[in-house]
Amino acid sequence: MAAELSFDKASARRIDENGYLHVSETPISKAVINPYYGREIPDSDKLGLKSDHIYYLLRDPEELKKGAATFNNLPVLDKHIPISALDLNDPEIKSHVVGSTGTDAEFDGTYLNNSMVIHTDSAIKAVEEEEKHELSCAYRYIPVMTPGEFGGKHYDGIMTHIRGNHVALVKEGRAGHDVKVMDSKLKECSVINYDKMALAFGYDRVAERIRIASAMDAKDSAKGSITMGSKDANPEGINQYSALHGMAQKSSERAKETGKRNDHIKAACAHLDAAKFAPNSLSRSAHQAMAEHHMKILPNAHDASITKRKEVNPASGSSEYGDVSFADSRNKKYPIDTPKHVAAAASYFGMVKNRAKYSQEDQREIDKRIRAAKKKFNIGELAESK
């Protein structure tokens, strides 16, 4: 009998003796605001919604938490098809069922996670080769068109009474690139294994985990809880704190010097590590504040992949457009904060004379960001079913 195969020590994936791919934990949806045409929203006529107007709906955290159990034991498909129990007898629909979700769906405050098994060779290959490795949930919900804000962003309504129908493997899901079949586990933030985590999950996923960890630490501090870094809980904590404190300071200095997005994430991670072992609440609060400081810089920090253009003054872009996201964050070119700006960025960067000012690598990175922005503002196809 063949033994089970594990991909790596921290892997969330394994192949069993039947050749089935098991994923111990993966995000299948996310609390986030997404755009929908009025015609996509249930009971749009009764709600008085315009068919071609874009409405921003919040996949509400509390509603995801309440509906988590309905995402257990759902079929996993290789494309979106609305289904019922009777439909599964249809040979055409049955041919698209490639697996199932597990029985341990749980909402962690940001992501709806569950285990998963994928049965067919073609689907397993699509996941492993990242042809289709993002996940997109199909679900029923009741829209409540009450506007508000979530994470500093406006929404026009929220999804309530969320009930799962199926999960699909897709090229691009509406919930975001971080909702995908995971290949390793991410349980905590540590600057020691930061690069490995970033490689496995992507920097945005790690950054999101840092935000969650920072918020939880701040909440625990407010309650006066004992941390793992307290002297009583960990006699070696003081010595360990000294080393982590020094590492956090060096990480902050490097981030300030380079201005790179990844260095700011790394510095935030280092300060959270130091906060865990801080000998007193004052030191802990200081490190948490520094972690938050580095995370706030992220939207306008540049990535190493974009080269500094000598003829461009980044301050001009900031002055003209303000504190917004840019496709070229290094030089503050091609703002992508609104649908109008995204359309303009796609048009102008599509011109040969403008693209020629960047290397091939830079062009690919800027194209990727513009595509992501087009998806965010519903400019082009959306993968996730309502």
VENRA-V378421 format. One record per backbone hydrogen bond with DSSP energy under -1.0 kcal/mol. NH is the residue of the N-H (numbers start at 0). CO is the residue of the C=O. E is the energy in kcal/mol with one decimal. If there is no record, write none. Layout:
# VENRA-V378421
<<NH,CO,E> <NH,CO,E>>
This chain:
# VENRA-V378421
<<4,14,-2.2> <10,7,-1.7> <13,21,-1.9> <14,4,-1.9> <15,19,-2.1> <18,15,-2.0> <20,117,-2.6> <21,13,-3.2> <22,115,-3.3> <23,11,-3.3> <25,113,-1.8> <27,111,-3.5> <28,111,-1.2> <30,109,-2.9> <33,56,-2.4> <35,54,-2.5> <37,52,-1.8> <38,50,-1.8> <39,36,-1.6> <40,37,-1.3> <43,40,-1.1> <46,42,-2.0> <47,44,-1.1> <48,43,-2.8> <52,49,-1.1> <54,35,-3.4> <56,33,-2.7> <57,156,-2.6> <58,31,-2.5> <59,57,-1.5> <63,59,-2.5> <64,60,-2.4> <65,61,-2.3> <66,62,-2.0> <69,66,-1.4> <70,67,-2.1> <71,68,-1.6> <72,101,-2.5> <75,98,-2.2> <76,166,-2.9> <77,95,-1.8> <87,83,-1.0> <88,85,-1.6> <89,86,-2.4> <93,89,-3.2> <94,90,-1.6> <95,92,-1.8> <96,93,-1.4> <97,75,-3.0> <98,75,-1.2> <99,116,-2.4> <100,73,-2.6> <101,114,-2.5> <105,112,-2.4> <107,110,-2.6> <111,28,-2.3> <112,105,-2.9> <113,25,-2.0> <115,22,-2.2> <116,99,-2.6> <117,20,-2.8> <118,97,-3.5> <123,119,-2.3> <124,120,-2.6> <125,121,-2.1> <126,122,-2.0> <127,123,-2.7> <128,124,-2.4> <129,126,-1.3> <130,125,-1.9> <131,125,-1.8> <133,169,-1.7> <134,178,-2.7> <135,167,-2.0> <137,165,-2.9> <139,162,-2.8> <141,159,-3.1> <143,157,-2.5> <145,143,-2.4> <147,154,-1.9> <149,152,-2.6> <152,149,-1.4> <154,147,-2.6> <155,55,-3.3> <156,55,-1.3> <157,143,-2.4> <158,57,-2.5> <159,141,-2.3> <162,139,-2.6> <164,137,-2.7> <165,137,-1.5> <166,74,-2.1> <167,135,-2.8> <168,76,-2.6> <169,133,-2.6> <178,175,-1.6> <179,177,-1.2> <180,132,-3.0> <184,9,-2.7> <196,192,-2.2> <197,193,-3.0> <198,194,-2.0> <199,195,-1.9> <200,196,-3.0> <201,197,-2.2> <205,201,-1.8> <206,202,-2.7> <207,203,-2.3> <208,204,-1.9> <209,205,-2.1> <210,206,-2.1> <211,207,-2.0> <212,208,-2.7> <213,209,-2.8> <214,210,-2.3> <215,211,-2.4> <216,212,-2.6> <217,213,-2.3> <218,214,-2.0> <219,215,-2.5> <220,216,-2.4> <221,217,-1.9> <222,218,-1.2> <223,220,-1.2> <224,219,-2.1> <229,226,-1.9> <233,229,-2.1> <236,233,-2.5> <239,235,-2.3> <240,236,-2.8> <241,237,-1.9> <242,238,-1.4> <243,239,-2.4> <244,240,-3.3> <245,241,-1.9> <246,242,-2.0> <247,243,-2.5> <248,244,-2.2> <249,245,-2.2> <250,246,-2.3> <251,247,-2.2> <252,248,-2.2> <253,249,-2.3> <254,250,-2.3> <255,251,-2.3> <256,252,-2.0> <257,253,-3.0> <258,254,-2.5> <260,301,-3.8> <263,259,-1.8> <264,260,-2.0> <265,261,-2.3> <266,262,-2.1> <267,263,-2.2> <268,264,-2.3> <269,265,-2.2> <270,266,-2.3> <271,267,-1.9> <272,268,-2.1> <273,269,-2.2> <274,270,-2.3> <275,271,-1.5> <283,279,-2.1> <284,280,-2.6> <285,281,-1.9> <286,282,-2.0> <287,283,-2.3> <288,284,-2.4> <289,285,-1.9> <290,286,-2.3> <291,287,-2.4> <292,288,-2.1> <293,289,-2.3> <294,290,-1.8> <295,291,-2.0> <296,292,-1.0> <299,296,-1.4> <300,297,-1.6> <301,258,-1.6> <305,302,-1.4> <311,308,-1.4> <315,312,-2.0> <317,313,-1.9> <318,314,-2.4> <319,315,-2.3> <320,316,-2.6> <321,317,-2.0> <323,321,-1.8> <326,333,-3.0> <327,332,-2.3> <332,327,-2.0> <335,324,-2.6> <341,337,-2.6> <342,338,-2.4> <343,339,-2.1> <344,340,-2.8> <345,341,-2.6> <346,342,-1.9> <347,343,-3.1> <348,344,-2.6> <350,347,-1.3> <354,350,-2.4> <355,351,-2.2> <356,353,-1.1> <357,354,-2.0> <362,358,-2.6> <363,359,-2.1> <364,360,-1.9> <365,361,-2.6> <366,362,-2.7> <367,363,-2.1> <368,364,-1.8> <369,365,-2.3> <370,366,-2.6> <371,367,-2.1> <372,368,-2.1> <373,369,-2.4> <374,370,-2.0> <375,371,-2.2> <376,372,-2.1> <377,374,-1.4> <378,373,-4.0> <379,377,-1.1>>
